[in-house]
Amino acid sequence: MVTSEQRTSPRLARATVIVAALFVVSRLFGLLREIVIAARFGTSSDYDAYVAAFRIPDLLFLVVMSGAFGSAFIPVYTELLAKRGREAAWKLANVLISFTLSAFVLTGLVTLLTADLLIRQLVAPGLSPAAQDLAANLTRVLILSPLFLGIGAAAKAMLEADSRFTEPAVAPLLYNAGIITGALLLAPKAGIFGLAYGVVLGAAAYAAVQLVSLYRSGWRFFFSLHRRVPGLQDVGALLGPRLLAQAAMQINLLILTNLASRVGHQSIAALQYAYQIFLLPHGVIALSLATVLFPTLAHYRSAGALDRLQETFTRSLSLALLATLPLIAVFLFFARSIVQTLFEFGAFTATSTTLVAAGLRWFAPGLIAYTVVELLTRLSYAFKDGRSPVIAAVGAVGANLILGTLLAQPLGHRGLAFSLALATTLEMLILVLLLRKHLSIQYRLVVVRLARALPALAVTTLAAWWFAPLLDRVTDPALGRSFAQLLVFSYTLGALGASYLLLGLACRQPDLVALARRFLHSLPQPAQNLIEAILGR
């Protein structure tokens, strides 16, 4: 007889594949968004102002709106669904939405009135007065985006708690489509404000697609500030630490923007483009896996199935790191060719490419830490532990502030990218130590599994180092643009990825072998026999 635990793993795998595929599409849309923006605005002072203008709205979204409906909400909402049914769970969600909307109205009004002061004193004191005025006015436009994104975050949490991942994964596509529309259709007439209008339009679409799905399932919103709602106290107990952790994330970016504005012209824009490229694999690998993994971990924890929880988390961590490690080499050695291929059009010049590629290289060492922190944070919240991520995040903020201040002058914007990478690594180490009280994570097993892939990683890294100068020359826009350049670029990265996988299989890396075995079941029997013979079975 097949147990529920045995059925969970395939469901988790299928859900992860679906969500990861949608995340890939979403990230590709996000990449297209950045390409369109780069061609229109490059690393201009207008784009510096635009990036600076995003910092306060992003802070409001993460702290006021999204924070309430993140990992503090899902475990409580899930338990109410299981024990008291949808009506009780929806009532909790409606009261929480009402409280957060009220808080947002107050903080939003304060932001509208003090935008100039916030930009000049806190966000970007190093920008020119004209750029600061522009950033303040853009902030007033963008203040609507966290409202819509926050409502969408509430709907996302409710859908994911009900194991409905498709709509939350589709919603970012609409958000990016709105921004692309702003860049292509509105910016030619309205300039950088057209881009801001596109952000608001995309945020509204992000909320709408998820709200429609909830509405069809029977949910209805009613405004209520009633405090004696089952589950509200539990969410409140977890909410404080969650908000602090969310604030710490955004404060790191505020520090980055503040210091970059002092480093020099184009530094804010260059770091923003580099950071967006850097986050591509993080979104596809770590974020998609963590999104699907979290409800499963919370279920195992509430059921007391710690052995299953440990096994699932260890396997997920191993797979995430296995996919992440070669990407560090890609960012280190192919940074220039990546930026040339993706961005060097229109207003995005060769100087812009040099600045962004340098930032990307110095972000690269932090990719492992970003991946591990994402998974460890979800594990912490599965145990309803909001303090550990806060302690780790506060440590990262302090380290980023100190290291960024020390490295900004000798290394410029590269030092700021490296400081964030180092600070996130410290955050990872703190989380590793703090989470030992909940679960004895099998890090040694993860290391043993990854060690089997080291020969593949070494060969791939050497190949990347060897081919990088050649690819830089091939993709140089000074030689003209052609489809052949894109083909060579894609083929080089694809060949390196395929080599890494094949060498990993040859070294009998257990996670890759397990994935290969699972893939075999979808093939005809003759093909299965051939591949199994190659694998030595």
PLY file of the C-alpha trace (Angstrom):
ply
format ascii 1.0
element vertex 537
property float x
property float y
property float z
element edge 536
property int vertex1
property int vertex2
end_header
0.00 0.00 0.00
1.34 3.45 -0.95
1.47 5.81 2.01
0.75 9.54 1.96
4.42 10.20 2.63
5.41 8.19 -0.43
2.94 10.15 -2.53
4.22 13.49 -1.23
7.63 13.31 -2.89
6.32 12.91 -6.47
3.75 15.65 -5.85
6.47 17.90 -4.51
8.66 17.12 -7.51
5.84 17.80 -9.99
4.85 21.02 -8.25
8.47 22.13 -8.16
8.87 21.45 -11.89
5.67 23.37 -12.72
6.54 26.31 -10.51
10.17 26.29 -11.66
9.02 26.33 -15.30
6.75 29.28 -14.61
9.54 30.97 -12.68
11.81 30.48 -15.71
9.20 32.13 -17.93
8.75 34.88 -15.36
12.49 35.47 -15.10
12.76 35.53 -18.88
10.04 38.17 -18.90
11.97 39.99 -16.20
15.09 39.74 -18.31
13.21 41.08 -21.33
12.00 43.92 -19.09
15.58 44.79 -18.15
16.71 44.58 -21.80
13.97 47.00 -22.88
14.76 49.37 -20.00
18.49 49.19 -20.73
17.98 50.02 -24.39
15.77 52.97 -23.49
17.65 54.44 -20.51
21.03 52.70 -20.20
22.90 53.74 -17.06
21.71 57.34 -17.30
21.02 59.69 -14.41
17.28 59.24 -15.07
17.62 55.52 -14.42
19.70 56.23 -11.30
16.76 58.33 -10.06
14.27 55.62 -10.99
16.16 52.95 -9.03
16.48 55.29 -6.03
12.75 56.07 -6.21
11.94 52.36 -5.87
13.60 51.96 -2.47
10.90 53.46 -0.22
7.92 51.85 -2.06
9.77 48.53 -1.95
10.32 48.97 1.78
6.61 49.64 2.30
5.68 46.61 0.25
8.04 44.24 2.04
7.35 45.49 5.55
3.77 46.75 5.60
2.04 44.61 2.99
4.06 41.53 2.03
5.48 40.92 5.50
2.09 40.11 6.97
1.34 37.51 4.32
4.66 35.72 4.13
5.90 32.87 6.23
4.21 34.25 9.37
0.78 33.78 7.81
0.95 30.53 5.85
1.45 28.06 8.75
-1.44 29.57 10.75
-3.68 29.81 7.68
-2.86 26.20 6.76
-3.77 24.94 10.22
-7.08 26.82 10.14
-7.87 25.33 6.73
-7.24 21.83 8.08
-8.97 22.22 11.46
-11.76 24.78 11.00
-12.33 24.99 7.26
-12.14 27.73 4.66
-14.57 30.15 6.28
-12.40 30.50 9.40
-9.22 30.78 7.32
-10.76 33.40 5.02
-11.99 35.40 8.00
-8.44 35.56 9.36
-7.14 36.65 5.94
-9.76 39.39 5.62
-8.99 40.85 9.05
-5.25 40.78 8.32
-5.81 42.46 4.93
-7.86 45.16 6.65
-5.14 45.89 9.21
-2.38 46.04 6.57
-4.42 48.27 4.26
-4.97 50.68 7.14
-1.27 50.70 7.96
-0.37 51.26 4.31
-2.68 54.26 3.95
-0.96 55.95 6.89
2.60 55.17 5.81
1.80 55.97 2.19
0.53 59.44 3.08
3.67 60.11 5.13
5.80 59.02 2.17
3.93 61.32 -0.21
4.57 64.29 2.07
8.22 63.52 2.87
9.50 62.01 -0.39
11.97 64.86 -1.02
13.46 64.58 2.45
13.70 60.78 2.26
15.55 60.85 -1.06
17.98 63.61 -0.05
18.78 62.42 3.45
18.33 58.65 3.36
18.17 57.01 -0.04
20.52 58.85 -2.40
22.30 61.84 -0.84
25.02 61.68 -3.48
22.75 62.29 -6.50
22.60 65.69 -8.13
19.78 68.02 -6.96
17.95 67.54 -10.27
18.16 63.77 -9.99
16.98 63.93 -6.38
13.93 65.98 -7.39
13.17 63.47 -10.14
13.55 60.53 -7.73
11.18 62.16 -5.22
8.49 62.72 -7.89
8.90 59.16 -9.16
8.50 57.91 -5.59
5.11 59.61 -5.42
4.00 57.78 -8.56
5.44 54.42 -7.52
3.79 54.55 -4.10
0.71 52.91 -5.66
2.66 49.81 -6.66
3.15 48.40 -3.11
-0.61 48.72 -2.53
-1.43 46.48 -5.49
1.55 44.19 -4.91
0.59 43.85 -1.26
-2.98 42.82 -2.10
-1.48 40.37 -4.59
0.86 39.05 -1.87
-2.16 38.33 0.35
-3.86 36.42 -2.46
-0.61 34.61 -3.24
-0.23 33.42 0.35
-3.82 32.16 0.45
-3.47 30.31 -2.84
-0.12 28.74 -1.96
-1.40 27.65 1.46
-4.10 25.78 -0.46
-1.34 24.20 -2.64
-2.34 26.28 -5.66
0.90 27.49 -7.18
0.00 28.24 -10.79
-1.72 31.61 -10.40
0.96 33.00 -8.03
3.61 31.93 -10.54
1.70 33.50 -13.48
1.11 36.83 -11.72
4.74 38.08 -12.04
4.44 37.62 -15.81
1.70 40.23 -15.86
3.71 42.52 -13.59
6.67 42.39 -15.95
4.36 42.82 -18.96
3.07 46.05 -17.46
6.60 47.41 -17.00
7.58 46.40 -20.53
4.47 48.19 -21.81
5.52 51.29 -19.90
9.03 51.18 -21.34
7.93 50.56 -24.92
4.71 52.55 -25.26
4.63 55.15 -22.48
8.30 56.10 -22.04
8.73 57.57 -25.56
6.27 60.33 -24.59
6.48 60.46 -20.79
10.15 59.58 -20.36
11.11 57.81 -17.14
7.63 58.56 -15.76
6.20 56.29 -18.47
8.24 53.48 -16.98
6.84 54.27 -13.52
3.28 54.24 -14.88
4.00 50.80 -16.35
5.10 49.56 -12.91
1.78 50.62 -11.38
-0.14 49.03 -14.27
1.77 45.76 -13.88
1.25 45.73 -10.12
-2.51 46.11 -10.60
-2.52 43.16 -13.02
-0.43 41.13 -10.55
-3.12 41.54 -7.90
-6.07 41.10 -10.25
-5.20 37.67 -11.65
-4.84 36.18 -8.16
-7.90 37.89 -6.72
-10.02 36.54 -9.58
-8.83 33.01 -8.79
-9.70 33.44 -5.11
-13.08 34.97 -5.96
-13.94 31.98 -8.14
-13.15 29.65 -5.25
-15.72 31.44 -3.09
-13.64 33.96 -1.16
-15.15 37.40 -0.57
-13.42 40.34 1.06
-15.01 42.29 3.90
-13.30 45.02 5.87
-12.94 44.13 9.54
-10.59 45.18 12.33
-12.00 42.63 14.76
-9.15 41.41 16.97
-10.69 38.25 18.39
-10.31 36.20 15.25
-8.89 32.67 15.58
-5.28 32.64 14.45
-4.71 36.40 14.58
-2.64 36.24 17.77
-0.53 33.44 16.32
0.18 35.48 13.19
0.94 38.52 15.35
3.45 36.55 17.42
5.32 35.57 14.26
4.75 38.87 12.44
7.12 41.10 14.40
10.24 39.07 13.65
9.08 38.57 10.06
8.71 42.32 9.52
12.15 42.93 10.97
13.65 40.32 8.66
11.89 41.85 5.64
13.03 45.32 6.65
16.61 44.09 6.98
16.55 42.85 3.37
15.44 46.21 2.06
17.79 48.13 4.34
20.68 46.29 2.70
19.55 47.63 -0.68
19.07 51.09 0.82
22.66 50.97 2.06
23.79 49.88 -1.39
21.91 52.73 -3.08
23.04 55.33 -0.54
26.72 54.42 -0.85
26.52 53.97 -4.63
25.12 57.50 -5.01
28.33 58.75 -3.35
30.65 56.60 -5.46
29.86 58.25 -8.76
27.54 58.69 -11.73
25.99 55.46 -13.12
26.93 53.39 -10.07
23.33 52.96 -8.85
22.15 51.90 -12.30
25.13 49.58 -12.85
24.56 47.78 -9.56
20.84 47.45 -10.29
21.43 45.76 -13.67
24.12 43.49 -12.19
21.87 42.56 -9.28
18.99 41.68 -11.61
21.22 39.32 -13.62
22.61 37.87 -10.40
19.09 37.14 -9.12
18.06 35.21 -12.25
19.34 31.79 -11.10
18.32 32.56 -7.53
14.72 33.01 -8.66
14.68 29.95 -10.88
16.45 27.59 -8.49
16.19 28.73 -4.87
12.98 30.74 -4.88
10.92 28.29 -6.92
12.12 25.36 -4.81
11.58 27.22 -1.54
8.06 28.30 -2.59
6.95 24.71 -3.10
9.05 23.30 -0.27
7.74 25.52 2.51
4.17 24.14 2.81
5.60 20.62 2.76
8.08 21.40 5.53
5.33 23.05 7.57
3.13 19.96 7.10
5.88 17.58 8.22
6.65 19.75 11.24
3.02 19.94 12.35
2.66 16.17 11.86
5.83 15.48 13.85
7.45 13.73 10.87
10.90 15.18 11.49
12.69 12.33 9.71
10.73 13.07 6.54
11.34 16.78 7.00
15.07 16.24 7.39
15.26 13.97 4.36
13.26 16.35 2.16
15.22 19.42 3.20
18.61 17.72 2.80
17.75 16.52 -0.68
16.42 19.94 -1.68
19.50 21.74 -0.35
21.80 19.37 -2.18
19.97 19.82 -5.48
19.88 23.61 -5.14
23.62 23.82 -4.48
24.37 21.36 -7.26
22.61 23.66 -9.73
24.06 26.86 -8.25
27.79 26.06 -8.07
28.59 26.14 -11.82
26.71 29.43 -12.21
29.30 31.17 -10.04
31.92 30.29 -12.65
29.59 31.50 -15.41
29.17 34.90 -13.71
32.87 35.23 -12.94
34.19 34.43 -16.40
31.32 35.30 -18.76
30.10 38.49 -17.10
31.16 40.73 -19.98
29.76 38.51 -22.73
26.49 38.12 -20.79
26.05 41.89 -20.45
27.12 42.54 -24.05
24.66 39.99 -25.40
21.72 41.02 -23.23
21.99 44.74 -22.75
24.36 46.58 -25.09
21.73 48.20 -27.31
20.53 51.76 -27.75
21.38 53.93 -24.75
23.34 51.11 -23.10
26.95 51.79 -24.09
30.25 49.91 -23.84
30.98 51.92 -20.69
27.72 50.67 -19.21
28.75 47.12 -20.07
32.09 47.50 -18.28
30.41 48.86 -15.14
27.65 46.21 -15.00
30.00 43.29 -15.76
32.33 44.37 -12.97
29.45 44.51 -10.50
28.21 41.07 -11.59
31.62 39.47 -11.02
31.77 40.80 -7.48
28.20 39.72 -6.73
28.94 36.17 -7.94
30.60 34.74 -4.78
27.40 35.41 -2.85
25.23 33.14 -5.00
25.66 30.12 -2.72
24.79 32.17 0.36
21.66 33.60 -1.32
20.50 30.09 -2.21
21.14 28.58 1.22
19.63 31.54 3.09
16.42 31.24 1.05
16.00 27.59 2.01
17.12 27.97 5.63
14.72 30.86 6.15
11.79 28.75 4.95
12.93 25.94 7.24
13.02 28.35 10.17
9.49 29.59 9.50
8.26 26.01 9.12
9.20 25.64 12.79
7.43 28.95 13.50
10.79 30.45 14.43
10.85 34.09 13.38
13.72 35.15 15.63
16.55 33.27 13.92
16.09 34.93 10.49
15.88 38.33 12.21
19.12 37.79 14.13
20.86 36.63 10.96
19.43 39.47 8.86
20.41 42.14 11.41
23.93 40.73 11.44
23.99 40.94 7.64
22.83 44.58 7.70
25.56 45.54 10.14
28.20 43.71 8.13
26.99 45.25 4.87
27.09 48.76 6.31
30.63 48.33 7.69
32.05 46.46 4.70
30.32 48.73 2.18
31.72 51.83 3.84
35.22 50.33 3.91
35.18 48.95 0.37
33.32 51.74 -1.45
36.30 54.04 -1.92
39.04 51.57 -2.90
36.81 49.39 -5.11
33.91 51.66 -6.06
30.64 49.95 -6.93
32.49 46.60 -7.12
33.20 46.86 -3.42
29.53 47.46 -2.71
28.58 44.33 -4.66
31.21 42.32 -2.78
30.11 43.70 0.58
26.57 42.45 -0.03
27.92 39.03 -1.03
30.01 38.82 2.13
27.17 40.07 4.34
24.82 37.42 2.94
27.47 34.76 3.57
27.59 35.87 7.20
23.79 35.68 7.32
23.98 32.09 6.04
26.51 31.06 8.68
24.44 32.59 11.48
21.33 30.74 10.29
23.23 27.45 10.10
24.23 27.83 13.75
20.85 29.02 15.02
18.76 26.35 13.29
20.65 23.52 14.96
18.19 23.81 17.86
15.32 22.71 15.62
16.85 20.09 13.38
20.14 18.32 12.91
20.55 19.17 9.24
22.74 16.66 7.46
25.27 19.14 6.08
27.95 16.46 6.00
25.75 14.36 3.72
25.19 17.40 1.48
28.96 17.99 1.29
29.60 14.32 0.49
27.03 14.43 -2.31
28.47 17.64 -3.74
32.02 16.25 -3.54
31.05 13.71 -6.16
30.40 16.61 -8.54
33.73 18.38 -7.89
35.54 16.85 -10.91
32.68 18.00 -13.15
32.76 21.45 -11.55
36.54 21.72 -11.94
36.45 20.80 -15.63
33.54 23.19 -16.28
35.32 26.03 -14.49
38.54 25.51 -16.45
36.57 25.43 -19.70
34.79 28.65 -18.76
38.12 30.34 -17.97
39.55 29.18 -21.32
36.62 30.20 -23.51
35.73 33.48 -21.77
38.12 35.79 -23.70
37.06 34.23 -26.99
33.38 34.67 -26.21
33.95 38.28 -25.13
35.35 39.03 -28.59
32.62 37.15 -30.43
29.82 38.96 -28.58
31.39 42.42 -28.81
28.74 44.72 -30.38
31.56 46.77 -31.92
31.85 43.95 -34.45
28.18 44.33 -35.34
25.10 42.42 -34.30
24.14 39.07 -35.81
22.16 35.97 -35.01
25.42 34.01 -35.16
26.68 35.88 -32.09
23.61 34.88 -30.09
23.93 31.32 -31.37
27.58 31.06 -30.32
26.81 32.57 -26.92
23.89 30.17 -26.31
25.82 27.18 -27.62
28.83 27.91 -25.37
26.78 28.19 -22.19
24.59 25.23 -23.18
27.62 23.05 -23.93
29.18 23.91 -20.58
25.94 23.07 -18.80
25.57 19.76 -20.64
29.21 18.88 -19.91
28.67 19.56 -16.21
25.63 17.29 -16.13
27.25 14.47 -18.10
30.46 14.59 -16.08
28.40 14.63 -12.89
26.59 11.49 -14.06
29.89 9.87 -14.97
31.11 10.61 -11.42
27.93 8.99 -10.06
26.73 12.11 -8.29
23.68 10.68 -6.47
21.25 13.55 -7.04
21.97 13.68 -10.76
21.72 9.90 -11.03
18.39 9.94 -9.18
17.05 12.61 -11.54
18.28 10.61 -14.54
16.58 7.49 -13.22
13.31 9.36 -12.81
13.62 10.73 -16.33
14.05 7.20 -17.66
10.50 6.29 -16.73
9.17 8.65 -19.38
11.20 7.01 -22.18
10.48 3.93 -24.31
11.99 0.69 -23.01
14.78 0.44 -25.65
15.94 3.95 -24.77
15.83 3.06 -21.07
17.99 0.00 -21.65
20.56 1.99 -23.64
20.88 4.77 -21.08
21.05 2.34 -18.17
23.88 0.53 -19.94
25.73 3.84 -20.32
25.23 4.61 -16.63
26.70 1.24 -15.75
23.60 -0.42 -14.41
0 1
1 2
2 3
3 4
4 5
5 6
6 7
7 8
8 9
9 10
10 11
11 12
12 13
13 14
14 15
15 16
16 17
17 18
18 19
19 20
20 21
21 22
22 23
23 24
24 25
25 26
26 27
27 28
28 29
29 30
30 31
31 32
32 33
33 34
34 35
35 36
36 37
37 38
38 39
39 40
40 41
41 42
42 43
43 44
44 45
45 46
46 47
47 48
48 49
49 50
50 51
51 52
52 53
53 54
54 55
55 56
56 57
57 58
58 59
59 60
60 61
61 62
62 63
63 64
64 65
65 66
66 67
67 68
68 69
69 70
70 71
71 72
72 73
73 74
74 75
75 76
76 77
77 78
78 79
79 80
80 81
81 82
82 83
83 84
84 85
85 86
86 87
87 88
88 89
89 90
90 91
91 92
92 93
93 94
94 95
95 96
96 97
97 98
98 99
99 100
100 101
101 102
102 103
103 104
104 105
105 106
106 107
107 108
108 109
109 110
110 111
111 112
112 113
113 114
114 115
115 116
116 117
117 118
118 119
119 120
120 121
121 122
122 123
123 124
124 125
125 126
126 127
127 128
128 129
129 130
130 131
131 132
132 133
133 134
134 135
135 136
136 137
137 138
138 139
139 140
140 141
141 142
142 143
143 144
144 145
145 146
146 147
147 148
148 149
149 150
150 151
151 152
152 153
153 154
154 155
155 156
156 157
157 158
158 159
159 160
160 161
161 162
162 163
163 164
164 165
165 166
166 167
167 168
168 169
169 170
170 171
171 172
172 173
173 174
174 175
175 176
176 177
177 178
178 179
179 180
180 181
181 182
182 183
183 184
184 185
185 186
186 187
187 188
188 189
189 190
190 191
191 192
192 193
193 194
194 195
195 196
196 197
197 198
198 199
199 200
200 201
201 202
202 203
203 204
204 205
205 206
206 207
207 208
208 209
209 210
210 211
211 212
212 213
213 214
214 215
215 216
216 217
217 218
218 219
219 220
220 221
221 222
222 223
223 224
224 225
225 226
226 227
227 228
228 229
229 230
230 231
231 232
232 233
233 234
234 235
235 236
236 237
237 238
238 239
239 240
240 241
241 242
242 243
243 244
244 245
245 246
246 247
247 248
248 249
249 250
250 251
251 252
252 253
253 254
254 255
255 256
256 257
257 258
258 259
259 260
260 261
261 262
262 263
263 264
264 265
265 266
266 267
267 268
268 269
269 270
270 271
271 272
272 273
273 274
274 275
275 276
276 277
277 278
278 279
279 280
280 281
281 282
282 283
283 284
284 285
285 286
286 287
287 288
288 289
289 290
290 291
291 292
292 293
293 294
294 295
295 296
296 297
297 298
298 299
299 300
300 301
301 302
302 303
303 304
304 305
305 306
306 307
307 308
308 309
309 310
310 311
311 312
312 313
313 314
314 315
315 316
316 317
317 318
318 319
319 320
320 321
321 322
322 323
323 324
324 325
325 326
326 327
327 328
328 329
329 330
330 331
331 332
332 333
333 334
334 335
335 336
336 337
337 338
338 339
339 340
340 341
341 342
342 343
343 344
344 345
345 346
346 347
347 348
348 349
349 350
350 351
351 352
352 353
353 354
354 355
355 356
356 357
357 358
358 359
359 360
360 361
361 362
362 363
363 364
364 365
365 366
366 367
367 368
368 369
369 370
370 371
371 372
372 373
373 374
374 375
375 376
376 377
377 378
378 379
379 380
380 381
381 382
382 383
383 384
384 385
385 386
386 387
387 388
388 389
389 390
390 391
391 392
392 393
393 394
394 395
395 396
396 397
397 398
398 399
399 400
400 401
401 402
402 403
403 404
404 405
405 406
406 407
407 408
408 409
409 410
410 411
411 412
412 413
413 414
414 415
415 416
416 417
417 418
418 419
419 420
420 421
421 422
422 423
423 424
424 425
425 426
426 427
427 428
428 429
429 430
430 431
431 432
432 433
433 434
434 435
435 436
436 437
437 438
438 439
439 440
440 441
441 442
442 443
443 444
444 445
445 446
446 447
447 448
448 449
449 450
450 451
451 452
452 453
453 454
454 455
455 456
456 457
457 458
458 459
459 460
460 461
461 462
462 463
463 464
464 465
465 466
466 467
467 468
468 469
469 470
470 471
471 472
472 473
473 474
474 475
475 476
476 477
477 478
478 479
479 480
480 481
481 482
482 483
483 484
484 485
485 486
486 487
487 488
488 489
489 490
490 491
491 492
492 493
493 494
494 495
495 496
496 497
497 498
498 499
499 500
500 501
501 502
502 503
503 504
504 505
505 506
506 507
507 508
508 509
509 510
510 511
511 512
512 513
513 514
514 515
515 516
516 517
517 518
518 519
519 520
520 521
521 522
522 523
523 524
524 525
525 526
526 527
527 528
528 529
529 530
530 531
531 532
532 533
533 534
534 535
535 536
